[in-house]
């Protein structure tokens, strides 16, 4: 049994319940970077800084404020080629940042424009929902109901009655995704039609509940 679904010194009935709530995405995070190599460190910084400023101007043109752009990494390292002999190529400066976009209908246009403005690395696009806290609460409520239903079936099959709940253990939603898939009865894919935006974002929750039992 998965360790996240077990309770030490078991008693009564211990069950795992999971649920997922779907919602259309209303937020995207674009992870992009500029990587430039020059012979001198100052030159590498300067050309990279210029690229960052160009991208910020492009984003402002799309109505995306500076507060929606966060720098996550700025690095400088020497780079070499390795063939018949080791050759110094220069200093490589990398500036990576995350762009938070709330107008998903312009996502592809923004992505193309930032690449044309100098972003030569696209590390990924992450979709999310701004109401995740509320969706997580709904998923947790549904997970508890799923666990209670499962426990009632086990108790009936064993000829006993459920007693009070005496243990509740939250299961981290990120760690239980694969477990949830094996318990899920829903089907279908994301419903995408070939564009960059997925049809839905799933917010999951899991719980282990321990019930005492009363003899039949």
ZIQUI-V897244 format. One line per field, one symbol per residue. phi: phi as a letter, one per 30 degrees, with the letter a starting at -180 (. if undefined). psi: psi as a letter, one per 20 degrees, with the letter a starting at -180 (. if undefined). A space follows every 10 residues. Layout:
phi = ???
psi = ???
This chain:
phi = .eedccbdhd bhbcbcbbab ccaddbabcc cbacbbbbdc eddddddddd dddddddddd dcicdddcbb dcabbbbdbb cbbdbdbdck cccbbcaccc cccddceddd dddddddkdc bbdlbccabd cedddddddd dddddddddd ddddddddib cdcddbabbd cedddceddd edcdcdbjcd idcjddcdda ccccabacbc cdbced
psi = qphijqpqmq qcppqpqqqp pqqqqjpqop orqppqprhq ghhggghggh gghgghgggh hjjoqhijpp phpoqpqqqq qochqpppha poppoqrppo piniijghgg gghhghiioj poirppqrqi khgghhgghg ghhghggggg hhgggghikr qpaqpjppoq pphhijghgh hiiqiqarbi jqkiaipqhr pporqqqppp prqpq.
